[in-house]
Amino acid sequence: MKIFIKNMVCNRCIAAVETIFNNADIKTSSVILGEVETESEVSPTIMQSIEETLLATGFERIMDSSHQLIEKIKNLVIVKISELDIDEDFLLSEFLSSRLHKDYSSLSKTFSQNENITLEQFFILQKIEKVKELLLYNEFNLTEIAGKLGYKSVQHLSTQFRNVTGFTPTEFKKLKDHHRKPLDGL
């Protein structure tokens, strides 16, 4: 039985959801971002208990197909950005279409109608959150960050960063409160 779950954005989320199912004595054959596959059907009573535990932990079961698709899109975007290997000529449309085997215009339309933000805007917000993280870790300079996240130049990254946050990357680093947002909250 496949169960789709909202707000799974990292390996810790996978571990947390896996624990929820283990604690309910439900054997899983697979737990990946946004999806759990159980070895057998789960009774409605146990499923309700799992759903309550998921909600209490910040997750949510997704029942309809459009929300399942949106969660898959979000997970693909988050994982792609976390890899820090986005080419300068990267096209979000080609990436998502090839991974989900669907026309980008329908993906974009479904996403926009349900999330009140375009796919491109979501992608940019996710990249900016990653830039914030990398700036705070001081592991890479701005040129390296721009290269890892597919920006054509440091100027392009800085302009986009300022448009989203209201600060330049340098100003952001000097702030005491860094205004970081959880990935599942974007």
Residue, then its C-alpha position, 0 to 999 in steps of 0.5 A: m500500500k502506498i501512502f503519500i506524506k507531505n512535508m518530508v524534505c530530508n533524511r531526518c524526515i524519512a527517519a521520523v516517518e519510518t519510526i512512526f510506522n515502526n511504532a505502529d507495528i506496520k512493516t514498510s518495504s520502502v520509505i522515501l521522500g514523500e512516500v511510504e510503501t507498506e508490505s500490507e494494507v493498513s486498517p482504517t483504525i491504525m491509519q487514523s492513528i498514524e495520521e494523527t501522529l504524522l500531524a503531531t510531528g509536522f507531516e500530513r497524509i496526502m489523499d488526492s493526486s494533485h497534492q501528491l504530484i505537488e509533493k513530488i515536485k517539491n521533493l525533486v526541487i529540494v533534493k536537486i538544490s541540496e546536491l549543489d550541482i546545478d549547471e548554469d544552463f539548467l532548465l527546471s522545466e526539462f528537469l521536472s518533465s523528465r523526472l515526472h514524465k509529464d508536460y511542464s505546462s500541466l505541472s506548472k498549472t497544477f502547482s500554481q493553482n494549489e500553492n499560490i506561487t509559480l514553480e519558478q518562484f518556488f525554485i528561486l525561494q528554495k535556492i535563496e534558502k540554500v544560499k542563506e544556509l551556505l553563507l552562514y556556514n562560511e564553507f564557500n564564497l559567493t562565487e562558489i555558491a553562485g556556481k554550485l546553484g546555477y547562477k550565471s554570475v555573482q551579480h545575478l545571485s546577489t540581485q535575486f537574493r536582494n529581491v527576495t530577502g531585501f538584503t545583499p548577501t553581505e548584509f545578510k551575513k551581518l544580521k543577528d537574526h538570519h530570517r531562515k525559513p524551514l524548507d517545508g514552509l516555503 
